Amino acid sequence: MKTTELAVCIGAAFVLWFFSFAVGWGNFWIKISASALCLSALAAFFGFGPNQWLRFRPGDFVWGAGSAAVLYAVFFMGDLISRWLFPFAVSQVGSIYAKGDGTPAWLICLLLFFITGPCEEIFWRGFVQERLSRRLGGLNGWLAAAFFYTAIHLCALNFMLIGAAAVAGLFWGFMYWRLGRLGPLIISHCIWTTTIFAIFPIRA
């Protein structure tokens, strides 16, 4: 894959996330889901096929559910610590959840579980990290992909969100580096994001 093609894909992610987070028009959850869907379509355009992620094994569900629980616990503890360390943490976390105000919880669940979660893993781990790892090696590919995954959230101008993206990007990226399969990652992302944003949100 040409470097320019990977650059185009990552550049598109920056544009789409800016549209989702920095542009006030439209429903946030629909925008972010549409953006993730566009990124996965872009990955498919440049050669990423369904055979690379439609292979689920029974153990993937254990890995996925277990890792989602671990990551939720990490965020729960991180939220408690950040509230103690940073006076602005409560308001910034609240502003993240406020983006979903007025959107039914069932709709957020459906969008996150069936669109945003799978599409983000297809693009960021199965496509971007995989290509970067082929060029830079497993360790550097993991770190580079996590860096870009974090950087696209800078447009939100929210320290807590950027930190959360860094933690999640490193966590799922490490899983992909060590497991080499998307199945557990998709399950983990879908369960975690649906739980933390719609079922058991971590907010004041």
URLINZI-V361770 format. One record per residue. N is the residue number from 1. PHI is phi in radians with two decimals (* if undefined). PSI is psi as a letter, one per 40 degrees, with the letter a starting at -180 (999 if undefined). BURIAL is b if it has 24 or more other C-alpha atoms within 12 Angstrom, else e. Layout:
N & PHI & PSI & BURIAL
N & PHI & PSI & BURIAL
This chain:
1 & * & h & e
2 & -1.23 & i & e
3 & -1.05 & d & e
4 & -1.11 & d & e
5 & -1.19 & d & e
6 & -1.13 & d & b
7 & -1.12 & d & e
8 & -1.09 & d & e
9 & -1.12 & d & b
10 & -1.18 & d & b
11 & -1.06 & d & e
12 & -1.10 & d & b
13 & -1.11 & d & b
14 & -1.08 & d & b
15 & -1.14 & d & b
16 & -1.17 & d & b
17 & -1.24 & d & b
18 & -1.10 & d & b
19 & -1.06 & d & b
20 & -1.27 & d & b
21 & -1.68 & d & b
22 & -1.74 & e & e
23 & -1.68 & h & e
24 & -1.26 & e & e
25 & -1.21 & h & e
26 & 1.53 & i & e
27 & -1.39 & h & b
28 & -1.02 & d & b
29 & -1.18 & d & b
30 & -1.24 & d & b
31 & -1.13 & d & b
32 & -1.20 & d & b
33 & -1.20 & d & b
34 & -1.11 & d & b
35 & -1.14 & d & b
36 & -1.11 & d & b
37 & -1.13 & d & b
38 & -1.10 & d & b
39 & -1.16 & d & b
40 & -1.16 & d & b
41 & -1.16 & d & b
42 & -1.14 & d & b
43 & -1.07 & d & b
44 & -1.12 & d & e
45 & -1.07 & d & e
46 & -1.65 & e & e
47 & 1.94 & e & e
48 & -1.39 & h & b
49 & -1.89 & i & e
50 & -1.09 & d & e
51 & -1.13 & e & e
52 & -1.54 & e & e
53 & -2.42 & e & b
54 & -1.55 & f & e
55 & -2.05 & g & e
56 & -1.77 & h & e
57 & -1.93 & i & e
58 & -0.93 & d & e
59 & -1.16 & d & e
60 & -1.09 & d & b
61 & -1.24 & d & e
62 & -1.19 & d & e
63 & -1.04 & d & b
64 & -1.12 & d & b
65 & -1.17 & d & b
66 & -1.12 & d & e
67 & -1.19 & d & b
68 & -1.12 & d & b
69 & -1.14 & d & b
70 & -1.11 & d & e
71 & -1.15 & d & b
72 & -1.08 & d & b
73 & -1.10 & d & e
74 & -1.05 & d & e
75 & -1.21 & d & b
76 & -1.09 & d & b
77 & -1.20 & d & e
78 & -1.09 & d & e
79 & -1.14 & d & b
80 & -1.09 & d & e
81 & -1.18 & d & e
82 & -1.15 & d & b
83 & -1.12 & d & e
84 & -1.36 & d & e
85 & -1.50 & d & e
86 & -2.09 & h & e
87 & -1.08 & d & e
88 & -1.52 & e & e
89 & -1.05 & d & b
90 & -1.08 & d & b
91 & -1.19 & d & e
92 & -1.24 & d & b
93 & -1.11 & d & b
94 & -1.07 & d & e
95 & -1.19 & d & e
96 & -1.16 & d & b
97 & -1.20 & d & b
98 & -1.11 & d & e
99 & -1.10 & d & b
100 & -1.66 & e & b
101 & -1.02 & h & e
102 & 1.60 & e & e
103 & -1.74 & h & e
104 & -1.00 & i & e
105 & -1.05 & d & e
106 & -1.14 & d & e
107 & -1.23 & d & b
108 & -1.06 & d & b
109 & -1.04 & d & b
110 & -1.10 & d & b
111 & -1.12 & d & b
112 & -1.21 & d & b
113 & -1.31 & d & b
114 & -1.80 & e & b
115 & -2.13 & c & b
116 & -1.08 & d & b
117 & -1.00 & d & b
118 & -1.06 & d & b
119 & -1.17 & d & b
120 & -1.14 & d & b
121 & -1.20 & d & b
122 & -1.02 & d & b
123 & -1.34 & d & b
124 & -1.36 & d & b
125 & -1.65 & d & b
126 & -1.21 & d & b
127 & -1.91 & c & b
128 & -1.15 & d & b
129 & -1.12 & d & b
130 & -1.07 & d & b
131 & -1.20 & d & b
132 & -1.14 & d & b
133 & -1.18 & d & b
134 & -1.13 & d & e
135 & -1.53 & d & e
136 & -1.93 & e & e
137 & 1.72 & i & e
138 & -1.05 & d & b
139 & -1.11 & d & e
140 & -1.18 & d & e
141 & -1.13 & d & b
142 & -1.06 & d & b
143 & -1.16 & d & b
144 & -1.15 & d & b
145 & -1.12 & d & b
146 & -1.13 & d & b
147 & -1.07 & d & b
148 & -1.16 & d & b
149 & -1.08 & d & b
150 & -1.27 & d & b
151 & -1.10 & d & b
152 & -1.18 & e & b
153 & -1.56 & e & b
154 & -1.06 & d & b
155 & -1.10 & e & e
156 & -1.30 & e & b
157 & 0.93 & f & e
158 & -2.28 & h & b
159 & -1.01 & d & b
160 & -1.18 & d & b
161 & -1.18 & d & b
162 & -1.10 & d & b
163 & -1.11 & d & b
164 & -1.11 & d & b
165 & -1.11 & d & b
166 & -1.11 & d & b
167 & -1.12 & d & b
168 & -1.14 & d & b
169 & -1.11 & d & b
170 & -1.18 & d & b
171 & -1.11 & d & b
172 & -1.21 & d & b
173 & -1.13 & d & b
174 & -1.13 & d & b
175 & -1.03 & d & b
176 & -1.17 & d & b
177 & -1.06 & d & b
178 & -1.45 & d & e
179 & -1.58 & d & e
180 & 1.23 & e & b
181 & -2.41 & i & b
182 & -1.51 & d & b
183 & -0.87 & d & b
184 & -1.07 & d & b
185 & -1.15 & d & b
186 & -1.10 & d & b
187 & -1.10 & d & b
188 & -1.06 & d & b
189 & -1.10 & d & b
190 & -1.10 & d & b
191 & -1.18 & d & b
192 & -1.13 & d & b
193 & -1.17 & d & b
194 & -1.17 & d & b
195 & -1.17 & d & b
196 & -1.32 & d & b
197 & -1.78 & d & b
198 & -2.28 & d & b
199 & -1.64 & d & e
200 & -2.21 & g & e
201 & -1.16 & i & b
202 & -1.74 & g & b
203 & -2.64 & i & e
204 & -1.24 & 999 & e
